[in-house]
Amino acid sequence: MYESLLPMILILASGLVWRHLQPGGVPIQQIRQVVNALVVNLLAPALILGVFLTAQPDTTLLRVPLAGWLVIAVCLGGSLLVFGAMLRVGRLTRPQAGAAILAASFGNGLGAALPVVESLLGTSAARVPLLYDMFATVVVFWSLGVVLAAWFGGAAVGWRSALVVLRMPPFWATVLALAVNLSGIKLPDGVVQSFVVLGQATVPMLLFVVGSTFTLRGLSRLDVLAPVLLIRLCLGFAVGVLAVRLFGLDGELASATLLVAVAPSVAVGIAISERFSLDSELFTASLTATTVVYVLLAPLLV
């Protein structure tokens, strides 16, 4: 059952091992920075274009982000209630509450759900995590998510922060790829194949980066990690089931959407936690826990 996920597990493990051994003496933080820049500005856009330009047009896919918005809204609302209550009774500090809310509310569609969906459902289903991530998770995280991180971290944030998504190449690559796909325009095979080949490097790079963040520190905070897991996985799944029925998704689209709905904590949350002085150690522990549990449970959900 887990054989198809073995490559993903081994790449995650390689990131963890690399962080501890640091071959070549290059700091892992520097490697993450370079890899993230390469993925965001080149590899991820190529992956998105390659996936959509080789797929048959399907307007039903446009409902996937709607399902994503519903899942995110409910999980975010639940997180604010749970961790807000823990903050009020003194169980959490503001930086801890902010980190927990980000970890429980936003899933890692591109870095974790995409390889799982491809492994379990096939390449044709890869469009689902891409659409879900670009038009739901990315939009809400880089607007409302950043505002919440700033508020819990005690920092000021301007309205321009909400527009950062418009400066992200993967977002515009998704818009362009979806438009070309639905219009029926055919690009030269050589061009499309170039996108496909280049995009194949995206998932291994992302998994390596995620694996390099894994840590055992903070895993003792079960009073926080337990509700993070329950919201991210259980509530996400329950709302995901409701969403796919509400928006008329079935078959492969429904299964893929559910796998994205319960995806582990979004990896970029580590950088946001550090940027706004949230508890980055707690967020990293949440990312570790949700990723491990997600990989174990994902095959049971399809």
MIDOSE-1310 file (N, C-alpha, C; in nm, 2 decimals, decimal comma, always signed):
residues 302
myes	+0,08/-0,12/+0,00/+0,00/+0,00/+0,00/+0,09/+0,13/+0,00; +0,20/+0,12/+0,07/+0,29/+0,24/+0,08/+0,40/+0,23/-0,02; +0,41/+0,13/-0,11/+0,52/+0,12/-0,20/+0,53/+0,24/-0,29; +0,41/+0,29/-0,34/+0,41/+0,40/-0,43/+0,46/+0,53/-0,37
llpm	+0,46/+0,54/-0,23/+0,50/+0,66/-0,16/+0,65/+0,65/-0,12; +0,71/+0,53/-0,14/+0,85/+0,51/-0,10/+0,95/+0,62/-0,15; +0,94/+0,65/-0,28/+1,03/+0,76/-0,33/+1,01/+0,89/-0,25; +0,89/+0,93/-0,22/+0,86/+1,05/-0,14/+0,93/+1,04/+0,00
ilil	+0,91/+0,92/+0,06/+0,96/+0,90/+0,20/+1,11/+0,91/+0,20; +1,18/+0,85/+0,10/+1,32/+0,85/+0,09/+1,38/+0,99/+0,06; +1,31/+1,07/-0,02/+1,36/+1,20/-0,05/+1,34/+1,29/+0,07; +1,23/+1,28/+0,15/+1,22/+1,35/+0,27/+1,33/+1,31/+0,37
asgl	+1,36/+1,18/+0,38/+1,47/+1,14/+0,47/+1,60/+1,19/+0,42; +1,62/+1,20/+0,29/+1,75/+1,26/+0,24/+1,77/+1,40/+0,29; +1,66/+1,48/+0,29/+1,67/+1,62/+0,34/+1,71/+1,62/+0,48; +1,65/+1,53/+0,56/+1,68/+1,53/+0,70/+1,83/+1,49/+0,73
vwrh	+1,88/+1,39/+0,66/+2,02/+1,34/+0,67/+2,11/+1,45/+0,63; +2,08/+1,52/+0,52/+2,17/+1,62/+0,46/+2,19/+1,73/+0,57; +2,08/+1,77/+0,64/+2,09/+1,88/+0,74/+2,18/+1,84/+0,85; +2,19/+1,72/+0,88/+2,27/+1,67/+0,99/+2,42/+1,66/+0,95
lqpg	+2,44/+1,61/+0,83/+2,58/+1,58/+0,78/+2,64/+1,71/+0,71; +2,55/+1,79/+0,64/+2,60/+1,91/+0,57/+2,72/+1,88/+0,48; +2,71/+1,79/+0,38/+2,82/+1,76/+0,29/+2,86/+1,89/+0,22; +2,99/+1,91/+0,21/+3,05/+2,03/+0,15/+3,06/+2,15/+0,24
gvpi	+3,00/+2,13/+0,36/+3,01/+2,24/+0,45/+2,92/+2,36/+0,42; +2,82/+2,35/+0,33/+2,73/+2,46/+0,30/+2,62/+2,45/+0,40; +2,59/+2,56/+0,47/+2,48/+2,56/+0,57/+2,35/+2,53/+0,50; +2,26/+2,45/+0,57/+2,14/+2,41/+0,52/+2,04/+2,52/+0,49
qqir	+2,06/+2,63/+0,57/+1,97/+2,75/+0,55/+2,00/+2,81/+0,41; +2,13/+2,81/+0,38/+2,17/+2,87/+0,24/+2,11/+2,78/+0,13; +2,12/+2,65/+0,15/+2,07/+2,55/+0,05/+1,92/+2,57/+0,03; +1,85/+2,58/+0,14/+1,70/+2,60/+0,14/+1,67/+2,73/+0,06
qvvn	+1,74/+2,84/+0,09/+1,72/+2,97/+0,02/+1,74/+2,96/-0,13; +1,84/+2,89/-0,17/+1,87/+2,88/-0,31/+1,77/+2,79/-0,38; +1,74/+2,67/-0,32/+1,64/+2,58/-0,38/+1,50/+2,64/-0,38; +1,46/+2,71/-0,28/+1,33/+2,78/-0,28/+1,32/+2,88/-0,39
alvv	+1,43/+2,96/-0,41/+1,43/+3,06/-0,52/+1,42/+2,99/-0,65; +1,49/+2,88/-0,67/+1,49/+2,81/-0,80/+1,35/+2,75/-0,83; +1,29/+2,70/-0,72/+1,16/+2,63/-0,74/+1,05/+2,74/-0,77; +1,05/+2,84/-0,69/+0,94/+2,95/-0,71/+0,95/+3,02/-0,84
nlla	+1,07/+3,05/-0,88/+1,09/+3,13/-1,00/+1,11/+3,06/-1,13; +1,14/+2,93/-1,13/+1,16/+2,85/-1,25/+1,09/+2,72/-1,25; +1,12/+2,63/-1,16/+1,08/+2,49/-1,17/+0,93/+2,48/-1,15; +0,87/+2,54/-1,05/+0,73/+2,53/-1,02/+0,64/+2,58/-1,14
pali	+0,68/+2,70/-1,20/+0,60/+2,75/-1,31/+0,61/+2,65/-1,43; +0,73/+2,59/-1,45/+0,75/+2,49/-1,56/+0,66/+2,37/-1,53; +0,66/+2,32/-1,40/+0,57/+2,21/-1,37/+0,43/+2,24/-1,40; +0,38/+2,35/-1,36/+0,24/+2,39/-1,38/+0,21/+2,39/-1,53
lgvf	+0,29/+2,45/-1,60/+0,27/+2,46/-1,75/+0,27/+2,32/-1,81; +0,37/+2,24/-1,77/+0,38/+2,11/-1,82/+0,26/+2,02/-1,79; +0,20/+2,03/-1,67/+0,09/+1,95/-1,63/-0,04/+1,99/-1,71; -0,06/+2,12/-1,71/-0,19/+2,16/-1,78/-0,18/+2,15/-1,93
ltaq	-0,07/+2,17/-1,99/-0,06/+2,17/-2,13/-0,06/+2,03/-2,19; -0,04/+1,93/-2,11/-0,05/+1,79/-2,16/-0,18/+1,72/-2,11; -0,27/+1,80/-2,05/-0,40/+1,74/-2,00/-0,51/+1,78/-2,09; -0,62/+1,70/-2,08/-0,74/+1,74/-2,15/-0,82/+1,85/-2,08
pdtt	-0,88/+1,94/-2,15/-0,95/+2,05/-2,08/-1,07/+1,99/-2,00; -1,09/+2,05/-1,88/-1,20/+2,01/-1,79/-1,24/+2,12/-1,71; -1,36/+2,18/-1,74/-1,40/+2,30/-1,67/-1,45/+2,27/-1,52; -1,47/+2,14/-1,49/-1,51/+2,10/-1,36/-1,39/+2,13/-1,26
llrv	-1,27/+2,14/-1,31/-1,16/+2,17/-1,23/-1,17/+2,31/-1,16; -1,25/+2,40/-1,22/-1,26/+2,53/-1,17/-1,33/+2,53/-1,03; -1,40/+2,42/-1,00/-1,47/+2,41/-0,87/-1,37/+2,37/-0,76; -1,25/+2,32/-0,79/-1,16/+2,28/-0,69/-1,12/+2,39/-0,60
plag	-1,08/+2,51/-0,65/-1,05/+2,62/-0,55/-1,16/+2,66/-0,46; -1,29/+2,65/-0,51/-1,40/+2,68/-0,42/-1,40/+2,58/-0,30; -1,38/+2,45/-0,33/-1,37/+2,36/-0,22/-1,26/+2,39/-0,13; -1,15/+2,44/-0,18/-1,03/+2,48/-0,10/-1,06/+2,60/-0,01
wlvi	-1,13/+2,70/-0,07/-1,17/+2,81/+0,01/-1,26/+2,77/+0,13; -1,35/+2,68/+0,11/-1,44/+2,63/+0,22/-1,36/+2,56/+0,33; -1,27/+2,47/+0,29/-1,19/+2,40/+0,38/-1,10/+2,49/+0,46; -1,04/+2,59/+0,40/-0,95/+2,68/+0,46/-1,03/+2,77/+0,56
avcl	-1,15/+2,81/+0,52/-1,23/+2,90/+0,60/-1,27/+2,83/+0,73; -1,31/+2,71/+0,72/-1,36/+2,63/+0,84/-1,24/+2,60/+0,93; -1,13/+2,55/+0,87/-1,01/+2,52/+0,95/-0,95/+2,64/+1,02; -0,95/+2,75/+0,95/-0,90/+2,88/+1,01/-0,99/+2,92/+1,12
ggsl	-1,12/+2,91/+1,10/-1,22/+2,95/+1,21/-1,20/+2,86/+1,33; -1,19/+2,73/+1,31/-1,16/+2,64/+1,42/-1,03/+2,67/+1,49; -0,93/+2,70/+1,42/-0,80/+2,73/+1,48/-0,81/+2,85/+1,56; -0,87/+2,96/+1,51/-0,89/+3,08/+1,59/-0,96/+3,05/+1,72
lvfg	-1,07/+2,97/+1,72/-1,14/+2,94/+1,84/-1,06/+2,86/+1,94; -1,00/+2,75/+1,89/-0,92/+2,67/+1,98/-0,80/+2,73/+2,04; -0,72/+2,79/+1,95/-0,59/+2,85/+2,00/-0,61/+2,98/+2,06; -0,72/+3,05/+2,02/-0,76/+3,18/+2,09/-0,80/+3,15/+2,23
amlr	-0,87/+3,04/+2,25/-0,92/+3,01/+2,39/-0,80/+2,97/+2,47; -0,70/+2,89/+2,42/-0,58/+2,85/+2,49/-0,50/+2,98/+2,53; -0,50/+3,07/+2,44/-0,42/+3,20/+2,46/-0,49/+3,27/+2,58; -0,62/+3,28/+2,58/-0,69/+3,36/+2,68/-0,68/+3,30/+2,82
vgrl	-0,67/+3,16/+2,83/-0,65/+3,10/+2,96/-0,51/+3,08/+3,00; -0,42/+3,14/+2,92/-0,27/+3,13/+2,96/-0,20/+3,01/+2,92; -0,26/+2,92/+2,84/-0,19/+2,80/+2,80/-0,09/+2,82/+2,69; -0,11/+2,93/+2,62/-0,02/+2,97/+2,50/+0,02/+3,11/+2,51
trpq	+0,14/+3,15/+2,46/+0,17/+3,29/+2,44/+0,12/+3,33/+2,30; +0,12/+3,46/+2,27/+0,08/+3,50/+2,14/+0,16/+3,44/+2,03; +0,30/+3,44/+2,04/+0,38/+3,38/+1,93/+0,34/+3,23/+1,91; +0,32/+3,16/+2,02/+0,28/+3,02/+2,01/+0,14/+3,00/+1,94
agaa	+0,05/+3,08/+1,98/-0,09/+3,08/+1,93/-0,08/+3,11/+1,78; -0,01/+3,21/+1,74/+0,00/+3,25/+1,60/+0,06/+3,13/+1,51; +0,17/+3,07/+1,56/+0,23/+2,96/+1,49/+0,14/+2,84/+1,48; +0,06/+2,81/+1,58/-0,03/+2,70/+1,58/-0,15/+2,72/+1,48
ilaa	-0,19/+2,85/+1,48/-0,30/+2,88/+1,39/-0,26/+2,86/+1,24; -0,14/+2,91/+1,21/-0,09/+2,89/+1,07/-0,07/+2,75/+1,04; -0,02/+2,67/+1,13/+0,01/+2,53/+1,11/-0,12/+2,45/+1,09; -0,22/+2,48/+1,16/-0,35/+2,41/+1,15/-0,44/+2,45/+1,04
sfgn	-0,42/+2,57/+0,99/-0,51/+2,63/+0,89/-0,48/+2,61/+0,75; -0,35/+2,60/+0,72/-0,30/+2,60/+0,58/-0,22/+2,48/+0,55; -0,26/+2,41/+0,44/-0,19/+2,29/+0,40/-0,08/+2,31/+0,29; +0,01/+2,22/+0,28/+0,12/+2,22/+0,18/+0,08/+2,15/+0,06
glga	+0,00/+2,21/-0,03/-0,05/+2,15/-0,15/+0,06/+2,11/-0,25; +0,15/+2,21/-0,27/+0,25/+2,19/-0,37/+0,37/+2,09/-0,33; +0,41/+2,11/-0,20/+0,52/+2,04/-0,15/+0,50/+1,90/-0,10; +0,37/+1,87/-0,06/+0,34/+1,74/+0,00/+0,22/+1,67/-0,07
alpv	+0,11/+1,75/-0,09/+0,00/+1,68/-0,15/+0,02/+1,64/-0,29; +0,10/+1,73/-0,37/+0,12/+1,70/-0,51/+0,19/+1,56/-0,53; +0,30/+1,53/-0,46/+0,36/+1,40/-0,48/+0,28/+1,29/-0,44; +0,20/+1,31/-0,33/+0,11/+1,20/-0,28/+0,00/+1,18/-0,39
vesl	-0,06/+1,28/-0,44/-0,17/+1,27/-0,54/-0,11/+1,20/-0,66; +0,00/+1,24/-0,71/+0,06/+1,18/-0,83/+0,09/+1,03/-0,80; +0,14/+1,00/-0,69/+0,18/+0,86/-0,66/+0,06/+0,77/-0,64; -0,05/+0,82/-0,58/-0,17/+0,74/-0,55/-0,27/+0,74/-0,66
lgts	-0,28/+0,85/-0,74/-0,39/+0,87/-0,83/-0,34/+0,89/-0,98; -0,21/+0,92/-1,00/-0,16/+0,93/-1,13/-0,14/+1,08/-1,17; -0,06/+1,10/-1,28/-0,02/+1,23/-1,32/-0,14/+1,32/-1,36; -0,25/+1,26/-1,41/-0,37/+1,33/-1,46/-0,43/+1,41/-1,34
aarv	-0,41/+1,36/-1,22/-0,48/+1,42/-1,10/-0,39/+1,54/-1,05; -0,27/+1,56/-1,10/-0,18/+1,66/-1,05/-0,24/+1,80/-1,06; -0,33/+1,82/-1,15/-0,39/+1,96/-1,17/-0,47/+2,00/-1,04; -0,52/+1,90/-0,97/-0,60/+1,94/-0,85/-0,52/+2,01/-0,74
plly	-0,41/+1,95/-0,69/-0,33/+2,02/-0,59/-0,27/+2,16/-0,64; -0,24/+2,16/-0,77/-0,19/+2,29/-0,83/-0,30/+2,40/-0,82; -0,42/+2,37/-0,86/-0,53/+2,47/-0,86/-0,57/+2,50/-0,72; -0,58/+2,40/-0,63/-0,61/+2,42/-0,49/-0,51/+2,51/-0,43
dmfa	-0,38/+2,48/-0,45/-0,28/+2,56/-0,39/-0,27/+2,70/-0,44; -0,27/+2,72/-0,57/-0,25/+2,85/-0,63/-0,37/+2,95/-0,61; -0,49/+2,90/-0,62/-0,61/+2,98/-0,62/-0,68/+2,98/-0,48; -0,64/+2,90/-0,39/-0,70/+2,89/-0,26/-0,60/+2,92/-0,15
tvvv	-0,51/+2,82/-0,13/-0,41/+2,83/-0,02/-0,32/+2,95/-0,03; -0,26/+2,97/-0,15/-0,16/+3,08/-0,17/-0,23/+3,21/-0,15; -0,35/+3,23/-0,21/-0,42/+3,36/-0,20/-0,46/+3,39/-0,06; -0,51/+3,30/+0,02/-0,55/+3,33/+0,16/-0,43/+3,34/+0,25
fwsl	-0,33/+3,25/+0,23/-0,22/+3,25/+0,32/-0,14/+3,38/+0,31; -0,11/+3,43/+0,18/-0,03/+3,54/+0,17/-0,11/+3,67/+0,19; -0,23/+3,67/+0,22/-0,31/+3,79/+0,26/-0,35/+3,78/+0,40; -0,46/+3,70/+0,43/-0,51/+3,69/+0,57/-0,41/+3,62/+0,66
gvvl	-0,34/+3,52/+0,61/-0,24/+3,45/+0,69/-0,13/+3,53/+0,74; -0,08/+3,62/+0,65/+0,03/+3,71/+0,68/-0,02/+3,81/+0,78; -0,14/+3,86/+0,76/-0,19/+3,96/+0,86/-0,20/+3,90/+1,00; -0,25/+3,78/+1,01/-0,27/+3,71/+1,14/-0,13/+3,69/+1,20
aawf	-0,03/+3,65/+1,12/+0,10/+3,63/+1,17/+0,16/+3,76/+1,23; +0,14/+3,87/+1,16/+0,19/+4,00/+1,20/+0,12/+4,04/+1,33; -0,01/+4,01/+1,34/-0,09/+4,05/+1,46/-0,05/+3,97/+1,58; -0,03/+3,84/+1,57/+0,01/+3,76/+1,68/+0,16/+3,79/+1,72
ggaa	+0,24/+3,83/+1,62/+0,38/+3,86/+1,65/+0,40/+4,00/+1,69; +0,29/+4,08/+1,70/+0,30/+4,22/+1,74/+0,37/+4,31/+1,64; +0,36/+4,28/+1,51/+0,42/+4,36/+1,41/+0,31/+4,43/+1,33; +0,35/+4,54/+1,27/+0,26/+4,61/+1,18/+0,28/+4,55/+1,04
vgwr	+0,17/+4,54/+0,96/+0,17/+4,49/+0,83/+0,09/+4,58/+0,74; +0,14/+4,62/+0,62/+0,07/+4,71/+0,53/-0,02/+4,63/+0,44; -0,11/+4,70/+0,37/-0,21/+4,64/+0,28/-0,13/+4,58/+0,16; -0,01/+4,63/+0,13/+0,06/+4,58/+0,02/+0,10/+4,43/+0,04
salv	+0,11/+4,39/+0,16/+0,15/+4,25/+0,19/+0,05/+4,15/+0,13; -0,08/+4,20/+0,12/-0,18/+4,11/+0,06/-0,17/+4,09/-0,09; -0,08/+4,18/-0,15/-0,06/+4,17/-0,29/+0,06/+4,09/-0,33; +0,13/+4,03/-0,23/+0,25/+3,96/-0,27/+0,22/+3,84/-0,36
vlrm	+0,10/+3,78/-0,35/+0,07/+3,67/-0,44/+0,08/+3,71/-0,59; +0,05/+3,84/-0,62/+0,06/+3,89/-0,76/+0,20/+3,90/-0,81; +0,30/+3,88/-0,72/+0,44/+3,88/-0,76/+0,50/+3,74/-0,77; +0,41/+3,64/-0,75/+0,46/+3,50/-0,75/+0,44/+3,44/-0,89
ppfw	+0,56/+3,40/-0,95/+0,55/+3,34/-1,08/+0,46/+3,21/-1,09; +0,45/+3,12/-0,99/+0,36/+3,01/-1,00/+0,22/+3,05/-1,01; +0,18/+3,16/-0,95/+0,04/+3,20/-0,96/+0,00/+3,24/-1,11; +0,09/+3,32/-1,17/+0,06/+3,36/-1,31/+0,08/+3,24/-1,40
atvl	+0,17/+3,15/-1,37/+0,19/+3,03/-1,46/+0,06/+2,95/-1,46; -0,01/+2,94/-1,34/-0,13/+2,87/-1,33/-0,24/+2,94/-1,41; -0,25/+3,07/-1,40/-0,35/+3,15/-1,48/-0,33/+3,12/-1,63; -0,20/+3,14/-1,67/-0,17/+3,12/-1,81/-0,20/+2,98/-1,86
alav	-0,15/+2,88/-1,78/-0,17/+2,74/-1,82/-0,32/+2,70/-1,83; -0,39/+2,75/-1,73/-0,54/+2,71/-1,73/-0,61/+2,78/-1,85; -0,57/+2,90/-1,88/-0,63/+2,97/-2,00/-0,60/+2,90/-2,13; -0,47/+2,86/-2,15/-0,43/+2,79/-2,27/-0,50/+2,66/-2,28
nlsg	-0,51/+2,59/-2,16/-0,57/+2,45/-2,16/-0,71/+2,46/-2,20; -0,79/+2,55/-2,14/-0,93/+2,56/-2,16/-0,97/+2,61/-2,30; -0,87/+2,69/-2,36/-0,90/+2,75/-2,49/-0,87/+2,65/-2,60; -0,80/+2,55/-2,57/-0,77/+2,45/-2,68/-0,65/+2,48/-2,76
iklp	-0,58/+2,59/-2,73/-0,46/+2,62/-2,81/-0,35/+2,52/-2,79; -0,29/+2,48/-2,90/-0,19/+2,38/-2,90/-0,05/+2,44/-2,92; +0,04/+2,42/-2,83/+0,17/+2,47/-2,84/+0,26/+2,36/-2,90; +0,37/+2,40/-2,96/+0,46/+2,30/-3,02/+0,51/+2,20/-2,92
dgvv	+0,51/+2,07/-2,96/+0,54/+1,96/-2,87/+0,68/+1,98/-2,80; +0,77/+2,04/-2,87/+0,91/+2,06/-2,81/+0,90/+2,16/-2,69; +0,82/+2,26/-2,71/+0,80/+2,36/-2,60/+0,74/+2,30/-2,48; +0,63/+2,22/-2,50/+0,56/+2,16/-2,39/+0,65/+2,06/-2,32
qsfv	+0,72/+1,98/-2,40/+0,81/+1,88/-2,34/+0,92/+1,94/-2,26; +0,96/+2,06/-2,30/+1,06/+2,13/-2,22/+1,01/+2,17/-2,08; +0,88/+2,21/-2,08/+0,82/+2,24/-1,95/+0,81/+2,11/-1,87; +0,77/+2,00/-1,93/+0,75/+1,88/-1,86/+0,88/+1,83/-1,79
vlgq	+0,99/+1,83/-1,87/+1,12/+1,78/-1,82/+1,17/+1,87/-1,71; +1,16/+2,00/-1,73/+1,21/+2,10/-1,63/+1,13/+2,08/-1,50; +1,00/+2,07/-1,52/+0,91/+2,06/-1,40/+0,93/+1,94/-1,32; +0,98/+1,83/-1,38/+1,00/+1,71/-1,30/+1,10/+1,72/-1,19
atvp	+1,18/+1,83/-1,19/+1,27/+1,85/-1,07/+1,20/+1,92/-0,96; +1,08/+1,97/-0,97/+1,01/+2,05/-0,87/+0,98/+1,97/-0,74; +0,91/+1,86/-0,76/+0,87/+1,78/-0,64/+0,99/+1,73/-0,56; +1,09/+1,67/-0,62/+1,21/+1,62/-0,54/+1,27/+1,74/-0,46
mllf	+1,28/+1,85/-0,53/+1,34/+1,97/-0,46/+1,26/+2,01/-0,34; +1,13/+2,02/-0,36/+1,04/+2,06/-0,25/+1,04/+1,96/-0,13; +1,04/+1,83/-0,17/+1,04/+1,73/-0,06/+1,17/+1,73/+0,01; +1,28/+1,75/-0,06/+1,41/+1,77/+0,01/+1,41/+1,88/+0,11
vvgs	+1,36/+1,99/+0,07/+1,35/+2,11/+0,16/+1,26/+2,08/+0,28; +1,15/+2,02/+0,26/+1,06/+1,99/+0,37/+1,13/+1,89/+0,46; +1,19/+1,79/+0,41/+1,26/+1,69/+0,50/+1,37/+1,75/+0,58; +1,44/+1,86/+0,52/+1,55/+1,92/+0,59/+1,50/+2,00/+0,71
tftl	+1,37/+2,03/+0,72/+1,32/+2,11/+0,83/+1,27/+2,02/+0,95; +1,26/+1,89/+0,92/+1,21/+1,80/+1,03/+1,29/+1,81/+1,16; +1,22/+1,81/+1,27/+1,29/+1,82/+1,40/+1,21/+1,74/+1,50; +1,28/+1,70/+1,61/+1,22/+1,64/+1,72/+1,19/+1,74/+1,83
rgls	+1,25/+1,86/+1,82/+1,23/+1,96/+1,92/+1,09/+2,01/+1,91; +1,02/+2,03/+2,02/+0,89/+2,08/+2,02/+0,78/+1,97/+2,01; +0,82/+1,85/+1,98/+0,72/+1,74/+1,96/+0,66/+1,70/+2,10; +0,72/+1,75/+2,21/+0,67/+1,72/+2,34/+0,54/+1,80/+2,37
rldv	+0,52/+1,91/+2,29/+0,41/+1,99/+2,32/+0,28/+1,93/+2,26; +0,24/+1,82/+2,32/+0,12/+1,75/+2,27/-0,01/+1,82/+2,29; -0,01/+1,91/+2,39/-0,13/+1,99/+2,41/-0,16/+2,09/+2,30; -0,05/+2,12/+2,22/-0,07/+2,21/+2,10/-0,07/+2,12/+1,98
lapv	+0,01/+2,03/+1,97/+0,02/+1,95/+1,84/-0,10/+1,86/+1,82; -0,16/+1,81/+1,93/-0,29/+1,73/+1,91/-0,40/+1,81/+1,84; -0,43/+1,93/+1,89/-0,53/+2,01/+1,82/-0,49/+2,05/+1,68; -0,36/+2,07/+1,66/-0,32/+2,10/+1,52/-0,34/+1,99/+1,43
llir	-0,31/+1,87/+1,47/-0,34/+1,75/+1,39/-0,48/+1,72/+1,37; -0,56/+1,74/+1,47/-0,71/+1,72/+1,46/-0,77/+1,82/+1,36; -0,73/+1,94/+1,37/-0,79/+2,04/+1,28/-0,74/+2,02/+1,14; -0,61/+2,00/+1,12/-0,55/+1,98/+0,99/-0,60/+1,86/+0,92
lclg	-0,61/+1,75/+0,99/-0,64/+1,62/+0,93/-0,79/+1,58/+0,94; -0,84/+1,58/+1,06/-0,98/+1,54/+1,09/-1,08/+1,64/+1,04; -1,07/+1,77/+1,09/-1,16/+1,87/+1,04/-1,14/+1,90/+0,89; -1,02/+1,90/+0,84/-0,99/+1,92/+0,70/-1,06/+1,81/+0,62
favg	-1,05/+1,69/+0,66/-1,12/+1,58/+0,59/-1,27/+1,59/+0,59; -1,32/+1,62/+0,71/-1,47/+1,63/+0,72/-1,53/+1,74/+0,63; -1,46/+1,86/+0,63/-1,51/+1,97/+0,55/-1,48/+1,94/+0,40; -1,37/+1,87/+0,38/-1,34/+1,83/+0,24/-1,44/+1,74/+0,18
vlav	-1,49/+1,64/+0,26/-1,60/+1,56/+0,21/-1,73/+1,64/+0,18; -1,76/+1,73/+0,27/-1,87/+1,82/+0,24/-1,85/+1,91/+0,12; -1,73/+1,96/+0,10/-1,70/+2,05/-0,01/-1,71/+1,98/-0,14; -1,66/+1,85/-0,15/-1,66/+1,78/-0,28/-1,80/+1,75/-0,32
rlfg	-1,89/+1,72/-0,22/-2,03/+1,70/-0,25/-2,10/+1,83/-0,29; -2,07/+1,93/-0,22/-2,14/+2,06/-0,24/-2,11/+2,11/-0,38; -1,98/+2,10/-0,42/-1,94/+2,15/-0,55/-1,94/+2,05/-0,66; -2,00/+1,93/-0,64/-2,02/+1,84/-0,75/-1,89/+1,77/-0,80
ldge	-1,79/+1,75/-0,71/-1,67/+1,68/-0,75/-1,68/+1,53/-0,72; -1,64/+1,45/-0,82/-1,65/+1,31/-0,79/-1,53/+1,23/-0,85; -1,52/+1,10/-0,82/-1,42/+1,02/-0,88/-1,28/+1,07/-0,84; -1,19/+1,08/-0,94/-1,05/+1,12/-0,92/-1,04/+1,26/-0,87
lasa	-1,13/+1,35/-0,91/-1,12/+1,49/-0,87/-1,16/+1,50/-0,72; -1,26/+1,42/-0,67/-1,29/+1,42/-0,53/-1,18/+1,36/-0,45; -1,13/+1,25/-0,49/-1,02/+1,19/-0,41/-0,90/+1,28/-0,40; -0,86/+1,34/-0,51/-0,74/+1,43/-0,51/-0,77/+1,55/-0,42
tllv	-0,89/+1,61/-0,43/-0,93/+1,72/-0,35/-0,92/+1,69/-0,20; -0,97/+1,57/-0,16/-0,96/+1,53/-0,02/-0,81/+1,52/+0,03; -0,73/+1,46/-0,06/-0,59/+1,45/-0,02/-0,52/+1,58/+0,00; -0,56/+1,69/-0,08/-0,51/+1,82/-0,06/-0,57/+1,89/+0,06
avap	-0,70/+1,86/+0,09/-0,76/+1,92/+0,21/-0,70/+1,88/+0,34; -0,64/+1,77/+0,35/-0,57/+1,72/+0,47/-0,42/+1,73/+0,46; -0,37/+1,80/+0,37/-0,22/+1,81/+0,35/-0,16/+1,87/+0,47; -0,03/+1,83/+0,50/+0,04/+1,88/+0,62/+0,06/+2,03/+0,62
svav	+0,11/+2,09/+0,73/+0,12/+2,23/+0,74/+0,21/+2,29/+0,63; +0,18/+2,41/+0,58/+0,25/+2,47/+0,47/+0,39/+2,50/+0,51; +0,49/+2,46/+0,43/+0,63/+2,47/+0,46/+0,67/+2,62/+0,48; +0,62/+2,71/+0,39/+0,66/+2,85/+0,40/+0,63/+2,91/+0,53
giai	+0,54/+2,85/+0,61/+0,51/+2,90/+0,74/+0,62/+2,91/+0,83; +0,73/+2,84/+0,81/+0,85/+2,85/+0,89/+0,91/+2,99/+0,87; +0,92/+3,03/+0,74/+0,98/+3,16/+0,71/+0,89/+3,27/+0,77; +0,76/+3,26/+0,76/+0,67/+3,36/+0,81/+0,67/+3,37/+0,96
serf	+0,69/+3,25/+1,02/+0,70/+3,25/+1,17/+0,82/+3,32/+1,21; +0,93/+3,30/+1,15/+1,06/+3,37/+1,18/+1,05/+3,52/+1,15; +0,98/+3,55/+1,04/+0,97/+3,69/+1,00/+0,89/+3,77/+1,10; +0,79/+3,72/+1,16/+0,70/+3,79/+1,25/+0,72/+3,75/+1,39
slds	+0,83/+3,69/+1,42/+0,87/+3,65/+1,56/+0,76/+3,56/+1,63; +0,70/+3,47/+1,55/+0,62/+3,36/+1,61/+0,71/+3,25/+1,66; +0,65/+3,15/+1,72/+0,73/+3,04/+1,77/+0,76/+2,94/+1,65; +0,87/+2,96/+1,59/+0,91/+2,89/+1,47/+0,94/+2,74/+1,50
elft	+0,99/+2,72/+1,62/+1,02/+2,58/+1,67/+0,89/+2,50/+1,68; +0,78/+2,56/+1,73/+0,65/+2,50/+1,74/+0,60/+2,47/+1,60; +0,61/+2,57/+1,51/+0,56/+2,55/+1,38/+0,63/+2,44/+1,31; +0,76/+2,43/+1,33/+0,84/+2,32/+1,26/+0,80/+2,19/+1,32
aslt	+0,78/+2,18/+1,45/+0,73/+2,05/+1,51/+0,60/+2,02/+1,45; +0,51/+2,11/+1,43/+0,38/+2,09/+1,37/+0,39/+2,04/+1,23; +0,48/+2,10/+1,15/+0,51/+2,05/+1,02/+0,56/+1,91/+1,01; +0,65/+1,88/+1,10/+0,70/+1,74/+1,11/+0,59/+1,64/+1,14
attv	+0,52/+1,67/+1,25/+0,41/+1,58/+1,29/+0,30/+1,56/+1,19; +0,26/+1,67/+1,13/+0,15/+1,66/+1,03/+0,20/+1,59/+0,90; +0,32/+1,61/+0,86/+0,38/+1,54/+0,74/+0,39/+1,39/+0,76; +0,44/+1,35/+0,88/+0,46/+1,21/+0,91/+0,32/+1,14/+0,91
vyvl	+0,23/+1,20/+0,98/+0,09/+1,14/+0,99/+0,02/+1,14/+0,86; +0,04/+1,24/+0,78/-0,02/+1,25/+0,65/+0,03/+1,14/+0,56; +0,16/+1,12/+0,55/+0,21/+1,01/+0,47/+0,16/+0,87/+0,51; +0,14/+0,85/+0,64/+0,09/+0,73/+0,69/-0,06/+0,71/+0,66
lapl	-0,14/+0,82/+0,66/-0,28/+0,81/+0,64/-0,33/+0,82/+0,50; -0,25/+0,89/+0,41/-0,30/+0,92/+0,28/-0,34/+0,80/+0,20; -0,27/+0,69/+0,20/-0,32/+0,57/+0,12/-0,45/+0,52/+0,17; -0,49/+0,55/+0,29/-0,62/+0,50/+0,34/-0,73/+0,58/+0,30
lv	-0,71/+0,70/+0,24/-0,81/+0,80/+0,21/-0,86/+0,78/+0,06; -0,79/+0,70/-0,02/-0,83/+0,68/-0,16/-0,88/+0,54/-0,19
